[in-house]
């Protein structure tokens, strides 16, 4: 009989979860990916998949604020949501968002791989 510690359960959940490196990357359904190749100026709620701690959220905010197109970026770790505001007359390419998430994962250095989930325009 094996007794699981909370650390063992957490590790097992992490390695079995969708954020494991090498997992197939399908960040957006095809229809959404076609709709959001670029994010024009405005506010968006972006689902971020793969965050492990609040430090992950802070790393994402730091990396996105380096982008000249981004006016603000705020991550809510509990809901796994990023509220992203794109500056007026600017456009953020989805590929640039993914690169920023990759840089954030390297910055945090926890072995996480962040993926873009559902994107919703906020009026």
C-alpha positions in Angstrom: 0.0 0.0 0.0 1.4 3.4 -1.0 0.8 6.5 1.0 0.7 9.7 -1.0 2.0 12.9 0.5 0.5 16.2 -0.6 3.8 17.0 -2.5 3.5 13.6 -4.3 -0.1 14.3 -5.3 0.8 17.8 -6.5 3.7 16.4 -8.5 1.6 13.6 -10.0 -1.1 16.1 -11.0 1.5 18.4 -12.5 3.1 15.7 -14.7 -0.2 14.3 -15.7 -1.7 17.7 -16.5 -2.1 19.4 -20.0 0.8 21.8 -19.2 3.4 19.0 -19.5 6.1 20.0 -22.0 5.8 18.0 -25.2 2.0 17.8 -24.9 0.2 18.4 -28.2 -0.2 22.2 -28.6 -3.6 23.1 -29.8 -4.0 26.4 -28.1 -7.2 27.5 -30.0 -9.9 25.7 -31.9 -9.5 26.3 -35.6 -12.5 28.7 -35.8 -11.1 30.9 -33.0 -7.6 30.8 -34.3 -8.9 32.1 -37.7 -10.9 34.8 -35.9 -8.0 36.0 -33.7 -4.7 36.0 -35.7 -4.4 39.7 -34.7 -5.9 41.6 -31.8 -6.8 45.1 -32.8 -6.9 47.9 -30.2 -9.3 47.2 -27.3 -9.7 45.0 -24.2 -9.6 41.2 -24.3 -10.0 38.4 -21.8 -7.5 35.6 -22.7 -7.6 32.2 -21.1 -4.0 31.2 -20.2 -3.5 27.4 -19.8 -0.6 26.0 -17.8 0.0 28.5 -15.0 1.3 26.8 -11.9 1.7 29.6 -9.4 1.0 33.3 -9.0 4.6 33.9 -10.0 3.6 32.6 -13.5 1.0 35.3 -13.7 3.5 38.0 -12.7 6.0 36.8 -15.3 3.3 36.9 -18.0 2.4 40.5 -17.0 6.1 41.6 -17.1 6.7 40.1 -20.6 3.6 41.5 -22.1 4.2 45.0 -20.8 7.5 44.9 -22.8 5.4 44.8 -26.0 4.9 48.3 -27.5 1.3 47.4 -28.5 0.2 46.6 -25.0 -1.3 49.3 -22.7 -2.0 47.0 -19.8 -1.8 43.3 -18.8 -3.3 41.9 -15.7 -3.5 38.2 -14.8 -6.0 36.6 -12.4 -4.4 33.4 -11.4 -7.6 32.0 -9.8 -9.6 32.2 -13.1 -6.6 31.6 -15.3 -7.5 34.8 -17.2 -5.4 37.6 -18.6 -7.1 40.9 -19.2 -5.1 42.5 -22.0 -5.6 46.1 -23.3 -4.1 46.9 -26.7 -3.2 50.5 -27.4 -5.3 52.7 -29.7 -4.3 52.3 -33.4 -2.1 49.3 -32.6 -2.5 45.6 -33.3 -1.0 42.6 -31.4 -0.4 39.5 -33.5 -1.3 36.3 -31.9 2.2 34.9 -32.7 3.7 37.8 -30.6 1.4 37.0 -27.7 2.6 33.3 -27.9 6.2 34.4 -28.0 5.7 36.6 -24.9 4.1 33.7 -23.1 7.1 31.5 -24.0 9.5 34.2 -22.7 7.5 34.4 -19.5 7.7 30.6 -19.1 11.5 30.9 -19.4 11.6 33.8 -17.0 9.7 32.0 -14.3 11.7 28.8 -14.9 9.3 26.3 -13.4 9.1 24.0 -16.4 5.7 25.4 -17.4 4.4 25.9 -20.9 1.7 28.5 -21.3 -0.9 28.2 -24.0 -3.5 30.6 -25.3 -7.1 29.4 -24.7 -10.3 31.2 -25.5 -10.1 34.9 -26.4 -13.0 37.1 -25.7 -13.4 40.8 -26.7 -14.5 43.0 -23.8 -16.6 46.0 -24.8 
